[in-house]
Amino acid sequence: MNKIAVDLSLDLRKKYGLRSFPVVKGDVVRIMKGSRKGEGGKVMDVDHTRSRITVEGITIAKADNKQKEFTLQPDYVEITRLDLSRNERVEKIRKLAALKKIVIDENDLKQEPEIPETKNESLPDLSQEAALPETTEEKPQELEAKGEAVNPEEETKAEEKEDHDNEN
């Protein structure tokens, strides 16, 4: 069984002095090519026979609208955070760094705490919206007096209404 080596992000390259490293379940990756570019997440599975990686949260819709895991080619991703909970990975980094005569800070080889990632930042959280107090509508003149911005369409409608009222 051959291990699948994946490119490291620029930060990790500088940190460890390595260009690529074998990917394992638990690493965090970012997609660099294809229609899913920019997305990422934690590696759920590595299929060594097909040379494919499954990432948490990356799915594709089937014909019956069910979601299926979307497997990625290793060339399309880069590792942004290594899972250093296994000692053999830490030892391999130390060994490779020693071969290249690179000094690695021991604090860099400690497992970083898990940071939960938000996946759909573009979608608003409706639970927070419902908790907001209702705002009272103010006339454009009142908003201008307060120095707040007024929607140009509303401003022209208000001026037309004011002109109409002055004519009568």
C-alpha positions as YAML, in Angstrom:
chain: A
units: angstrom
residues:
- id: 1
  name: MET
  ca: [0.00, 0.00, 0.00]
- id: 2
  name: ASN
  ca: [1.53, 3.28, -1.14]
- id: 3
  name: LYS
  ca: [0.94, 6.39, 0.91]
- id: 4
  name: ILE
  ca: [-0.56, 9.39, -0.82]
- id: 5
  name: ALA
  ca: [1.68, 12.43, -0.49]
- id: 6
  name: VAL
  ca: [-0.06, 15.81, -0.71]
- id: 7
  name: ASP
  ca: [1.45, 19.29, -0.99]
- id: 8
  name: LEU
  ca: [1.72, 21.33, 2.20]
- id: 9
  name: SER
  ca: [0.48, 24.91, 2.47]
- id: 10
  name: LEU
  ca: [3.10, 27.68, 2.35]
- id: 11
  name: ASP
  ca: [2.92, 28.15, 6.13]
- id: 12
  name: LEU
  ca: [3.60, 24.46, 6.77]
- id: 13
  name: ARG
  ca: [6.38, 24.43, 4.17]
- id: 14
  name: LYS
  ca: [8.17, 27.20, 6.03]
- id: 15
  name: LYS
  ca: [7.45, 25.63, 9.42]
- id: 16
  name: TYR
  ca: [8.68, 22.10, 8.65]
- id: 17
  name: GLY
  ca: [10.91, 22.57, 5.59]
- id: 18
  name: LEU
  ca: [8.93, 19.97, 3.62]
- id: 19
  name: ARG
  ca: [7.08, 20.37, 0.34]
- id: 20
  name: SER
  ca: [4.72, 17.40, 0.71]
- id: 21
  name: PHE
  ca: [3.72, 14.86, 3.33]
- id: 22
  name: PRO
  ca: [1.51, 11.74, 3.38]
- id: 23
  name: VAL
  ca: [-2.12, 12.62, 4.06]
- id: 24
  name: VAL
  ca: [-4.04, 10.73, 6.75]
- id: 25
  name: LYS
  ca: [-7.49, 10.83, 8.28]
- id: 26
  name: GLY
  ca: [-7.68, 13.86, 10.56]
- id: 27
  name: ASP
  ca: [-5.56, 16.28, 8.50]
- id: 28
  name: VAL
  ca: [-7.23, 19.49, 7.37]
- id: 29
  name: VAL
  ca: [-7.02, 20.22, 3.64]
- id: 30
  name: ARG
  ca: [-8.05, 22.99, 1.23]
- id: 31
  name: ILE
  ca: [-9.10, 22.36, -2.37]
- id: 32
  name: MET
  ca: [-6.86, 24.22, -4.82]
- id: 33
  name: LYS
  ca: [-8.30, 23.20, -8.22]
- id: 34
  name: GLY
  ca: [-11.64, 22.43, -9.80]
- id: 35
  name: SER
  ca: [-15.18, 23.60, -9.17]
- id: 36
  name: ARG
  ca: [-14.77, 23.24, -5.39]
- id: 37
  name: LYS
  ca: [-11.72, 25.54, -5.26]
- id: 38
  name: GLY
  ca: [-11.35, 27.32, -1.93]
- id: 39
  name: GLU
  ca: [-13.45, 24.87, 0.06]
- id: 40
  name: GLY
  ca: [-11.91, 22.52, 2.56]
- id: 41
  name: GLY
  ca: [-12.29, 20.53, 5.70]
- id: 42
  name: LYS
  ca: [-11.09, 17.56, 7.67]
- id: 43
  name: VAL
  ca: [-10.05, 14.40, 5.82]
- id: 44
  name: MET
  ca: [-12.59, 11.63, 6.52]
- id: 45
  name: ASP
  ca: [-11.03, 8.84, 4.48]
- id: 46
  name: VAL
  ca: [-8.03, 8.10, 2.28]
- id: 47
  name: ASP
  ca: [-8.53, 5.45, -0.41]
- id: 48
  name: HIS
  ca: [-5.05, 4.20, -1.25]
- id: 49
  name: THR
  ca: [-6.19, 1.75, -3.95]
- id: 50
  name: ARG
  ca: [-7.98, 4.44, -6.00]
- id: 51
  name: SER
  ca: [-5.73, 7.33, -4.84]
- id: 52
  name: ARG
  ca: [-8.68, 9.41, -3.68]
- id: 53
  name: ILE
  ca: [-9.37, 11.57, -0.61]
- id: 54
  name: THR
  ca: [-12.77, 12.15, 1.02]
- id: 55
  name: VAL
  ca: [-13.20, 15.46, 2.82]
- id: 56
  name: GLU
  ca: [-15.84, 16.21, 5.45]
- id: 57
  name: GLY
  ca: [-18.57, 18.50, 4.10]
- id: 58
  name: ILE
  ca: [-17.68, 18.05, 0.42]
- id: 59
  name: THR
  ca: [-20.61, 16.25, -1.20]
- id: 60
  name: ILE
  ca: [-22.28, 16.04, -4.60]
- id: 61
  name: ALA
  ca: [-25.99, 15.70, -5.41]
- id: 62
  name: LYS
  ca: [-27.10, 12.47, -7.02]
- id: 63
  name: ALA
  ca: [-29.97, 12.22, -9.53]
- id: 64
  name: ASP
  ca: [-32.46, 11.47, -6.72]
- id: 65
  name: ASN
  ca: [-31.26, 14.60, -4.82]
- id: 66
  name: LYS
  ca: [-29.47, 12.57, -2.16]
- id: 67
  name: GLN
  ca: [-26.01, 13.77, -1.16]
- id: 68
  name: LYS
  ca: [-23.01, 11.53, -1.77]
- id: 69
  name: GLU
  ca: [-19.40, 11.94, -0.62]
- id: 70
  name: PHE
  ca: [-17.27, 13.58, -3.28]
- id: 71
  name: THR
  ca: [-13.78, 12.07, -3.60]
- id: 72
  name: LEU
  ca: [-10.87, 14.25, -4.66]
- id: 73
  name: GLN
  ca: [-7.60, 13.65, -6.40]
- id: 74
  name: PRO
  ca: [-4.58, 14.30, -4.17]
- id: 75
  name: ASP
  ca: [-3.20, 16.76, -6.76]
- id: 76
  name: TYR
  ca: [-6.20, 19.03, -6.19]
- id: 77
  name: VAL
  ca: [-5.69, 19.61, -2.46]
- id: 78
  name: GLU
  ca: [-3.09, 20.95, -0.05]
- id: 79
  name: ILE
  ca: [-2.71, 20.23, 3.64]
- id: 80
  name: THR
  ca: [-3.33, 23.29, 5.83]
- id: 81
  name: ARG
  ca: [-3.03, 21.55, 9.22]
- id: 82
  name: LEU
  ca: [-1.33, 18.25, 10.03]
- id: 83
  name: ASP
  ca: [-2.75, 15.77, 12.52]
- id: 84
  name: LEU
  ca: [0.26, 15.25, 14.79]
- id: 85
  name: SER
  ca: [-1.51, 13.06, 17.35]
- id: 86
  name: ARG
  ca: [0.37, 9.99, 16.08]
- id: 87
  name: ASN
  ca: [4.01, 9.77, 17.19]
- id: 88
  name: GLU
  ca: [5.24, 8.13, 13.97]
- id: 89
  name: ARG
  ca: [4.27, 11.26, 12.00]
- id: 90
  name: VAL
  ca: [6.15, 13.52, 14.40]
- id: 91
  name: GLU
  ca: [9.21, 11.25, 14.18]
- id: 92
  name: LYS
  ca: [9.06, 11.26, 10.38]
- id: 93
  name: ILE
  ca: [9.02, 15.07, 10.32]
- id: 94
  name: ARG
  ca: [12.01, 15.16, 12.69]
- id: 95
  name: LYS
  ca: [13.89, 12.61, 10.56]
- id: 96
  name: LEU
  ca: [13.25, 14.46, 7.29]
- id: 97
  name: ALA
  ca: [14.19, 17.79, 8.86]
- id: 98
  name: ALA
  ca: [17.45, 16.29, 10.19]
- id: 99
  name: LEU
  ca: [18.31, 14.99, 6.70]
- id: 100
  name: LYS
  ca: [17.81, 18.48, 5.29]
- id: 101
  name: LYS
  ca: [19.57, 20.06, 8.28]
- id: 102
  name: ILE
  ca: [16.53, 22.14, 9.20]
- id: 103
  name: VAL
  ca: [15.93, 23.15, 12.81]
- id: 104
  name: ILE
  ca: [12.30, 22.71, 13.88]
- id: 105
  name: ASP
  ca: [10.91, 24.29, 17.02]
- id: 106
  name: GLU
  ca: [9.54, 21.61, 19.37]
- id: 107
  name: ASN
  ca: [6.42, 23.75, 19.96]
- id: 108
  name: ASP
  ca: [5.61, 23.34, 16.25]
- id: 109
  name: LEU
  ca: [5.47, 19.56, 16.67]
- id: 110
  name: LYS
  ca: [2.78, 19.67, 19.36]
- id: 111
  name: GLN
  ca: [-0.79, 19.02, 18.32]
- id: 112
  name: GLU
  ca: [-2.70, 22.28, 17.91]
- id: 113
  name: PRO
  ca: [-6.10, 22.53, 19.60]
- id: 114
  name: GLU
  ca: [-9.08, 21.75, 17.39]
- id: 115
  name: ILE
  ca: [-10.66, 24.90, 15.96]
- id: 116
  name: PRO
  ca: [-14.19, 24.40, 14.68]
- id: 117
  name: GLU
  ca: [-14.50, 25.74, 11.15]
- id: 118
  name: THR
  ca: [-17.56, 27.41, 9.76]
- id: 119
  name: LYS
  ca: [-18.45, 25.89, 6.44]
- id: 120
  name: ASN
  ca: [-21.16, 28.12, 5.00]
- id: 121
  name: GLU
  ca: [-20.19, 31.62, 6.03]
- id: 122
  name: SER
  ca: [-22.12, 33.09, 3.10]
- id: 123
  name: LEU
  ca: [-25.45, 31.81, 4.41]
- id: 124
  name: PRO
  ca: [-27.02, 33.94, 7.15]
- id: 125
  name: ASP
  ca: [-27.85, 32.36, 10.48]
- id: 126
  name: LEU
  ca: [-31.63, 32.66, 10.77]
- id: 127
  name: SER
  ca: [-31.64, 31.96, 14.50]
- id: 128
  name: GLN
  ca: [-29.73, 35.18, 15.15]
- id: 129
  name: GLU
  ca: [-31.97, 37.16, 12.81]
- id: 130
  name: ALA
  ca: [-35.08, 36.19, 14.78]
- id: 131
  name: ALA
  ca: [-33.47, 37.38, 18.01]
- id: 132
  name: LEU
  ca: [-32.87, 40.90, 16.67]
- id: 133
  name: PRO
  ca: [-35.31, 43.56, 17.91]
- id: 134
  name: GLU
  ca: [-37.67, 44.99, 15.34]
- id: 135
  name: THR
  ca: [-36.67, 48.38, 14.02]
- id: 136
  name: THR
  ca: [-39.08, 51.26, 13.65]
- id: 137
  name: GLU
  ca: [-39.37, 52.82, 10.24]
- id: 138
  name: GLU
  ca: [-38.24, 56.40, 10.07]
- id: 139
  name: LYS
  ca: [-38.90, 58.98, 7.41]
- id: 140
  name: PRO
  ca: [-35.99, 59.95, 5.16]
- id: 141
  name: GLN
  ca: [-35.97, 63.50, 6.61]
- id: 142
  name: GLU
  ca: [-35.48, 62.07, 10.12]
- id: 143
  name: LEU
  ca: [-32.65, 59.83, 8.91]
- id: 144
  name: GLU
  ca: [-30.95, 62.77, 7.19]
- id: 145
  name: ALA
  ca: [-31.24, 64.82, 10.38]
- id: 146
  name: LYS
  ca: [-29.49, 62.00, 12.25]
- id: 147
  name: GLY
  ca: [-26.78, 61.83, 9.56]
- id: 148
  name: GLU
  ca: [-27.67, 58.28, 8.48]
- id: 149
  name: ALA
  ca: [-27.53, 57.12, 4.88]
- id: 150
  name: VAL
  ca: [-30.78, 57.08, 2.93]
- id: 151
  name: ASN
  ca: [-31.63, 54.76, 0.06]
- id: 152
  name: PRO
  ca: [-31.60, 56.95, -3.12]
- id: 153
  name: GLU
  ca: [-34.85, 55.39, -4.39]
- id: 154
  name: GLU
  ca: [-36.63, 56.14, -1.14]
- id: 155
  name: GLU
  ca: [-35.19, 59.66, -1.16]
- id: 156
  name: THR
  ca: [-36.60, 60.44, -4.62]
- id: 157
  name: LYS
  ca: [-40.00, 58.98, -3.65]
- id: 158
  name: ALA
  ca: [-40.03, 61.13, -0.51]
- id: 159
  name: GLU
  ca: [-39.14, 64.25, -2.51]
- id: 160
  name: GLU
  ca: [-41.87, 63.52, -5.08]
- id: 161
  name: LYS
  ca: [-44.40, 63.04, -2.28]
- id: 162
  name: GLU
  ca: [-43.26, 66.28, -0.63]
- id: 163
  name: ASP
  ca: [-43.54, 68.17, -3.95]
- id: 164
  name: HIS
  ca: [-47.00, 66.71, -4.53]
- id: 165
  name: ASP
  ca: [-48.12, 67.74, -1.04]
- id: 166
  name: ASN
  ca: [-46.77, 71.29, -1.59]
- id: 167
  name: GLU
  ca: [-48.71, 71.63, -4.88]
- id: 168
  name: ASN
  ca: [-52.02, 70.82, -3.18]
...
